[in-house]
Amino acid sequence: MVPEVVLASSSPRRTELLRMLGIAHRVVSVPVNETMIFGDSVPSNVSRLAREKALAVASRVTQGLVIGADTVVVFDNQIFGKPTDANDAVDMLRKLQGHVHEVFSGVAVIDAKTLMARMDYRRVEVKMRKLSDAEIVSYVNTREPLDKAGAYAIQGVGARFIEWICGDYYAVVGLPLELTAHLLIESGYSF
């Protein structure tokens, strides 16, 4: 019997990505403190946060495989999560434009019955072209970047700003699919 899959995220993009793989699932989202631990590496932080999100949901359901994920953008030793407001989004985009930055996406799969966790992350390099202030303000006014790490959506209007990526496109969207499928299979899921 294929175990139930629970997504510990209210992100419509992550839901869409799981559907794309043919994974039936339900969504249960619990607020989790997403503060990075100073001194820990970015990969360690995104993996830990993915695990904490999955664990928060796994403790509320009795069975199934719970998927948690966390994505951040890193540029010039600075971590960019979701912007706090439109001004913060403009500031992030001004810093990222014209440069290569990194995207780290952590995934955790927890068996709700045993609380056995499997987790890992993917790192991707992304080059954003130079942007004018008018382009940045116009984009932020679409409101698309307001709930995205790094203040842009590679799968949306923000795609027009991306010159190239090196790595897993889906990690930039917020859920590295190959990694997610691998962790699910290791946890007892079969496609």
Secondary structure as a PSIPRED ss2 file (coil, helix, strand):
# PSIPRED VFORMAT (PSIPRED V4.0)

   1 M C   1.000  0.000  0.000
   2 V C   1.000  0.000  0.000
   3 P C   1.000  0.000  0.000
   4 E C   1.000  0.000  0.000
   5 V E   0.000  0.000  1.000
   6 V E   0.000  0.000  1.000
   7 L E   0.000  0.000  1.000
   8 A C   1.000  0.000  0.000
   9 S C   1.000  0.000  0.000
  10 S C   1.000  0.000  0.000
  11 S C   1.000  0.000  0.000
  12 P H   0.000  1.000  0.000
  13 R H   0.000  1.000  0.000
  14 R H   0.000  1.000  0.000
  15 T H   0.000  1.000  0.000
  16 E H   0.000  1.000  0.000
  17 L H   0.000  1.000  0.000
  18 L H   0.000  1.000  0.000
  19 R H   0.000  1.000  0.000
  20 M H   0.000  1.000  0.000
  21 L C   1.000  0.000  0.000
  22 G C   1.000  0.000  0.000
  23 I C   1.000  0.000  0.000
  24 A C   1.000  0.000  0.000
  25 H C   1.000  0.000  0.000
  26 R E   0.000  0.000  1.000
  27 V E   0.000  0.000  1.000
  28 V C   1.000  0.000  0.000
  29 S C   1.000  0.000  0.000
  30 V C   1.000  0.000  0.000
  31 P C   1.000  0.000  0.000
  32 V C   1.000  0.000  0.000
  33 N C   1.000  0.000  0.000
  34 E C   1.000  0.000  0.000
  35 T C   1.000  0.000  0.000
  36 M C   1.000  0.000  0.000
  37 I C   1.000  0.000  0.000
  38 F C   1.000  0.000  0.000
  39 G C   1.000  0.000  0.000
  40 D C   1.000  0.000  0.000
  41 S C   1.000  0.000  0.000
  42 V H   0.000  1.000  0.000
  43 P H   0.000  1.000  0.000
  44 S H   0.000  1.000  0.000
  45 N H   0.000  1.000  0.000
  46 V H   0.000  1.000  0.000
  47 S H   0.000  1.000  0.000
  48 R H   0.000  1.000  0.000
  49 L H   0.000  1.000  0.000
  50 A H   0.000  1.000  0.000
  51 R H   0.000  1.000  0.000
  52 E H   0.000  1.000  0.000
  53 K H   0.000  1.000  0.000
  54 A H   0.000  1.000  0.000
  55 L H   0.000  1.000  0.000
  56 A H   0.000  1.000  0.000
  57 V H   0.000  1.000  0.000
  58 A H   0.000  1.000  0.000
  59 S C   1.000  0.000  0.000
  60 R C   1.000  0.000  0.000
  61 V C   1.000  0.000  0.000
  62 T C   1.000  0.000  0.000
  63 Q C   1.000  0.000  0.000
  64 G C   1.000  0.000  0.000
  65 L E   0.000  0.000  1.000
  66 V E   0.000  0.000  1.000
  67 I E   0.000  0.000  1.000
  68 G E   0.000  0.000  1.000
  69 A E   0.000  0.000  1.000
  70 D E   0.000  0.000  1.000
  71 T E   0.000  0.000  1.000
  72 V E   0.000  0.000  1.000
  73 V E   0.000  0.000  1.000
  74 V E   0.000  0.000  1.000
  75 F E   0.000  0.000  1.000
  76 D C   1.000  0.000  0.000
  77 N C   1.000  0.000  0.000
  78 Q E   0.000  0.000  1.000
  79 I E   0.000  0.000  1.000
  80 F E   0.000  0.000  1.000
  81 G C   1.000  0.000  0.000
  82 K C   1.000  0.000  0.000
  83 P C   1.000  0.000  0.000
  84 T C   1.000  0.000  0.000
  85 D C   1.000  0.000  0.000
  86 A H   0.000  1.000  0.000
  87 N H   0.000  1.000  0.000
  88 D H   0.000  1.000  0.000
  89 A H   0.000  1.000  0.000
  90 V H   0.000  1.000  0.000
  91 D H   0.000  1.000  0.000
  92 M H   0.000  1.000  0.000
  93 L H   0.000  1.000  0.000
  94 R H   0.000  1.000  0.000
  95 K H   0.000  1.000  0.000
  96 L H   0.000  1.000  0.000
  97 Q C   1.000  0.000  0.000
  98 G C   1.000  0.000  0.000
  99 H C   1.000  0.000  0.000
 100 V E   0.000  0.000  1.000
 101 H E   0.000  0.000  1.000
 102 E E   0.000  0.000  1.000
 103 V E   0.000  0.000  1.000
 104 F E   0.000  0.000  1.000
 105 S E   0.000  0.000  1.000
 106 G E   0.000  0.000  1.000
 107 V E   0.000  0.000  1.000
 108 A E   0.000  0.000  1.000
 109 V E   0.000  0.000  1.000
 110 I E   0.000  0.000  1.000
 111 D E   0.000  0.000  1.000
 112 A C   1.000  0.000  0.000
 113 K C   1.000  0.000  0.000
 114 T C   1.000  0.000  0.000
 115 L C   1.000  0.000  0.000
 116 M C   1.000  0.000  0.000
 117 A E   0.000  0.000  1.000
 118 R E   0.000  0.000  1.000
 119 M E   0.000  0.000  1.000
 120 D E   0.000  0.000  1.000
 121 Y E   0.000  0.000  1.000
 122 R E   0.000  0.000  1.000
 123 R E   0.000  0.000  1.000
 124 V E   0.000  0.000  1.000
 125 E E   0.000  0.000  1.000
 126 V E   0.000  0.000  1.000
 127 K E   0.000  0.000  1.000
 128 M E   0.000  0.000  1.000
 129 R C   1.000  0.000  0.000
 130 K C   1.000  0.000  0.000
 131 L C   1.000  0.000  0.000
 132 S C   1.000  0.000  0.000
 133 D H   0.000  1.000  0.000
 134 A H   0.000  1.000  0.000
 135 E H   0.000  1.000  0.000
 136 I H   0.000  1.000  0.000
 137 V H   0.000  1.000  0.000
 138 S H   0.000  1.000  0.000
 139 Y H   0.000  1.000  0.000
 140 V H   0.000  1.000  0.000
 141 N H   0.000  1.000  0.000
 142 T C   1.000  0.000  0.000
 143 R C   1.000  0.000  0.000
 144 E H   0.000  1.000  0.000
 145 P H   0.000  1.000  0.000
 146 L H   0.000  1.000  0.000
 147 D H   0.000  1.000  0.000
 148 K C   1.000  0.000  0.000
 149 A H   0.000  1.000  0.000
 150 G H   0.000  1.000  0.000
 151 A H   0.000  1.000  0.000
 152 Y C   1.000  0.000  0.000
 153 A C   1.000  0.000  0.000
 154 I C   1.000  0.000  0.000
 155 Q C   1.000  0.000  0.000
 156 G C   1.000  0.000  0.000
 157 V H   0.000  1.000  0.000
 158 G H   0.000  1.000  0.000
 159 A H   0.000  1.000  0.000
 160 R H   0.000  1.000  0.000
 161 F H   0.000  1.000  0.000
 162 I E   0.000  0.000  1.000
 163 E E   0.000  0.000  1.000
 164 W E   0.000  0.000  1.000
 165 I E   0.000  0.000  1.000
 166 C E   0.000  0.000  1.000
 167 G C   1.000  0.000  0.000
 168 D C   1.000  0.000  0.000
 169 Y H   0.000  1.000  0.000
 170 Y H   0.000  1.000  0.000
 171 A H   0.000  1.000  0.000
 172 V H   0.000  1.000  0.000
 173 V H   0.000  1.000  0.000
 174 G C   1.000  0.000  0.000
 175 L C   1.000  0.000  0.000
 176 P C   1.000  0.000  0.000
 177 L H   0.000  1.000  0.000
 178 E H   0.000  1.000  0.000
 179 L H   0.000  1.000  0.000
 180 T H   0.000  1.000  0.000
 181 A H   0.000  1.000  0.000
 182 H H   0.000  1.000  0.000
 183 L H   0.000  1.000  0.000
 184 L H   0.000  1.000  0.000
 185 I H   0.000  1.000  0.000
 186 E H   0.000  1.000  0.000
 187 S C   1.000  0.000  0.000
 188 G C   1.000  0.000  0.000
 189 Y C   1.000  0.000  0.000
 190 S C   1.000  0.000  0.000
 191 F C   1.000  0.000  0.000
